[in-house]
Amino acid sequence: MIEVRKLFGAQTGVGGNTIDLPYVFGLFGNDTIDSAEALLSPNYVPTAATSALTQRTRFIPLLERRLAATKWYGATDAFMSGMQYGYVGGNAGPQLEDIDDPMHDAIAYKVRLEFAIWLSDWRGLVKNLGV
């Protein structure tokens, strides 16, 4: 967690000056979410001097089940503004299709939404290598 805070503090803006982003979110897998929540506990006691938190880290732990056992991500509010999405193939909004079924007295619809998400500014997201 301390490494993530240092990485965010070292991020630079377009002009090269430090922008010092705050660590707000943590994306953790099933195996690491409990450890992250334990760090936020008021009863947290470090087992070594190197693992002591000199400044209480405040972040919101989020569970992402698809993450590998030891890997996790740190994100900031700025990450959310750097995330953009758009509709694929000009299909703005939900696409609705009628499904004809002559065997039943019913109306059925198929609804799909096609969009993509991409990052235009990656500085608000860091990855722990899982070591």
N, C-alpha and C positions, 0 to 999 in steps of 0.2 A: 504494500500500500504506500509505503514511504517513497519507493522508486517511482510510482505513478505520479505522486504529487511533485516530485522533482522533475519528471519529464514534462508535465504541464507547465511548471514554472519556467522551463527553458525554451518554450515555444516562442518563436519570433513572428512579428507581423511582416507586412509587405515592405516596410521601410527598414527592416532589420532590427528594430527595437523589441525588447521583451514584452510580451502581452500578458504573461502570468495568469493562465486560465485556472479557474477553480475546479477541483475534482468533485463532481456532483453524483454521478451514477457509477455503479459497478455491475457489470454483466458477468454472472458466475454460472458454472455448471452445477449439476447435482452434487458432485463431490466437494466443491469448494464453497458453496453458499453458506454452510454452517460455520466454517472458519471465518468468513467475512462478517457474519452476524455476531460472532463471539467477540470480534474486535470492537464492535460498537457497544458491547455490554459495559455497564458501569463497573462490573466485577472483573474486568479484564486485568490479568496480572501477567506481565511478560516473563518468559522463562530465561531470557538472557538480556544483557544490557543493550545489545544491538537490535533487539526486537521491541524495545520500549518506544512508545509513541510520545514524543516530546510535546506535540500539539495534537489534541484529539481530532482524529480524522472524521469528518462528518460526510457521509455519502449515503446514497439510497441503494441497497443491494437489490438487484433484479435477477430473477432466475431465468436462464436460457438453457433448456434441457439438451440442446444440440451441441453445446460446447464440450470439448474434450475434458478429461478428468482434471488436469492441472492448469489449463489455460483459462484466462479471464481478461476482460477488457475494462478500461476506465473511460468514462465519457463526461463531457461537460455540457452546460447549456448551449455553448457555442456550437457544439456538434450538431444539435438539433437545427440550428439555423443554416448549417452547411449541408444539410441533407435536403435533397430536392427530389420531387417525383413528377412524373408526367404520364399521360395516357399513351398506350402503344397503338400505333396504326391509326391515329386520329379517332379512336373510339372513346370519346369523352363521355364519362358516365356509364352506368350499368347498361349492358346489352341484354335485351329481353327477347326470348324466343318462345313461341307457342309450341307445345308438344301435343300432337293429335294422337288420341288413343280411342279407336272406335269401340273397344271392348268395355269401356267404363263411361258412366255419366259423370264426367268431371272435367275440370279445366286444370291443365298443368302448364307451368312455365319453367323455363330454364333461364337463370340469370347469371351473367358472368361480368367480371370487371377486370380489364386488362390494363395494368400499369407497371411501371418500373421505378425503382428508387436508386439514386446514385449520390455519391458524395462529391460536392464541389469544393469543399474545404476539409481536409483530413486532419487538421491540427487539433480538433476537439475530441479525438479518439486515439487511445494508445492501447497496445496489446502487451500483456505479460506473456513471456515466452514459455511459461509453465515449468520452470526449473525448480 
